Each structure stands twice: as C-alpha cells, then as structure tokens.
Amino acid sequence: RGVWLSADGALAGMKKDAIAIESSTVTPSWSRELGGAVAQRGVAFLVIEKDFGYAIETAGSPSAAPTIAAARGVFQRAIESGLGGQNMTGVVLQFTEQPS
C-alpha cells in the first residue's frame, strides 16, 4: 500500500489525467481501494484482466462499463490464444505480426 498511497508513493507523484498501471497480484479489496484513491486524484487506472472483471462486477454489468468490458475482451482473447501467461505483452502480441 505504501508504494502507492504513502506521501511519497507513486500516486502522490501522478498528475491529473495520468494513467496508473497496477499489474501485480492483488486482492479484490485492494484493487477497489487503490481504484478509489486513483479516481479521487483524477488519474486513470489500468489493471489486468481479472481486475477488469472486478470493475465490471462493481459497475453492475458490462454495459455499465463498456470501455472496461472491451478492454477485458482483448485480454481474454490473449488468454484464449495461449498468450495469457505473458500478461500485457500477450495483448501487444495479438496486434503484431509474428514471424512464421
């Protein structure tokens, strides 16, 4: 928590409209807590696929958070394509030409 929320943590140094990326393994409650702190500061919060699921669950449905639902779909396709173990790199690989 201190890495993000302390007086000299990552969030303290972020300007409004910055994008925070949390890609470690965290609990749903911590994702929600950090998401709330980030939102209060006016920063966008990018998380990995499972956390997109928590956000959609909190919103109530995919239609209540269509951008998050679309982003989650990209991560889910990476997982289905066997690229899920590469996390964000797997998403990038979906959109790049691979050598044959």
N, C-alpha and C positions, 0 to 999 in steps of 0.2 A: 504493500500500500504506500509506503513511504516513497518509493521510486516514482510513483505517480502523484501522490497527494501532499507530500510534505512541502514546507515553504520553499525549498529549493528543488522540488521534484519536477518531473517532465511537464506536468500540466501548468505549473507556475511560469514556465518559460514560453508557453504557447500563446500566440496572438489569436484574436477572434478570427474565425474562418479558417484556421489551420486544420489539418487533418491528423488525428491521433490514431495510431495503429497499435492494437494490442493483439499479439499473436501467441502469447504463452498459454499454457493450460491453466484455466481459472474456473472457479465455481460460478454457477449462475448468479448467486447473490453478489459476488464481487463484480461480475460483468455489469449487473444492474447499478451497483453503487458507483462504479467508475463511469458508466454511461451517463448517470445523472450529474456527476461532478463535471464531466466534459461538456454536457449540454448547458449547464449553468454558466460556463465560461464562453459559450458561443463557438465551440470547436466541434468539428465533425468527428465521428467515432467510427473507425473501420475495424471490424473484427472478423475472425474466420468463420467458416460455415456454421459450426454449432452455435456460435453466438448470434448469427443471423436468425437462427431458429428461436433463440430466447427472445430476440427483439420482436419477431413476428408473434410469438406467443403473448408477449406483453401488450402488443398492439391489438391483439384480438383475432386477427386474420391476415392472410397475405394481402387481401385487397385494402386493408387499412394501412399497409406499409409497402406499396408496390415496388418502390426502388430497392428496398431491402430484399423483398421476395425475388426480384430479378437477379440481384447480385448473388443471393443464395443459390439460385438455379445454376449460375455459372460455376460456383464451387461444387455443386452436386454433380454437374456434368464432368468436371475434372475427376471427381471420385469414381464415377461410373466408368470413365475411360482408363482407370488404373493410375491416374496421376495424383490421387489424393494424398499419398504419403509425402508428396513434395510441397504440400501446403500452397502458399501463394505462387510459388514457381510453377506448380501444376496448372494454375489458372493461366499464367502467361503462356505456357507451352501449348495450350489449346488454340492460341491465336498466332502461333509462329509456325513456319514451315519446318518440318523436321527432315533431316537427311534420310534417304532411303537405304 
